[in-house]
């Protein structure tokens, strides 16, 4: 085996080790999350999104109505 090939292989192994460490770190971080809090957050986010969408639609409707009235 040539020295250059050996160095290239070592670099590839080190890069894979970094990705494995990142995967392990992510798994450990998500291990402490319970399903109830994730579900609660999801419901709150969906309700907040629906409320925002309702206000956005109302604002667009009123904006168009005001523009037509001023013409």
N, C-alpha and C positions, 0 to 999 in steps of 0.2 A: 504494500500500500504506500502511495506517495504521501509525503508530508502535507502537501497542499490539500489533498483529499481528506486527510485526517483532520486538519484544521477546519475545513468546511463542514465535516460531519459534527464536530464539536459545537460549532456555531449553530447548526440546525437543532441539535439536542438542547442547547441552552434556550433557544427561542421557544421550543415546545414546552420546556419547563416553566417558562414565564406564563404561557397560556394556561397550563395546568394549575399554576398557583392562583391565577385570576379566577379560574373556574371554582377552585376550592374556596377561595375567599367569598365569592358570590354565594356559594352553597351554604357557607357558615352564616352569612348575613341573613339569608332568607330562612334559615332554620328557626330563627327566633320569632317569626311572624306567625300569629295564629289566624285561622281561617275566619273567625268571627269578626276580627277587626278589619280584615280585608273586605269582607262582605259589607260591613257597615260603611266603610269608605266608598265602596263601589256604589251603594245605594245613594249616599249623599252626593257623590259626583254626578250621578244620573239625574237626580232631582235638581241639582244646581244647574246642570246643562239644559234641562227642560225649562226652568224658570228664565234663564238667560235667553233661550231661543224665543220664548213668549214675548219678552221685552223687546227683542230685536225685531220680531215680526210686527209688533204693535208700533214701534218707532218708525219702521219703514212705511207702514200703512198711513200713519198720521203725517209723515213727511210728504208722501205723495198727495194726500188729501189737501194739505196746506198749499203745496205748489200749484195744484189745479185751481184752488180757490183764489189765489193771487193773480192768476192769468186773466 
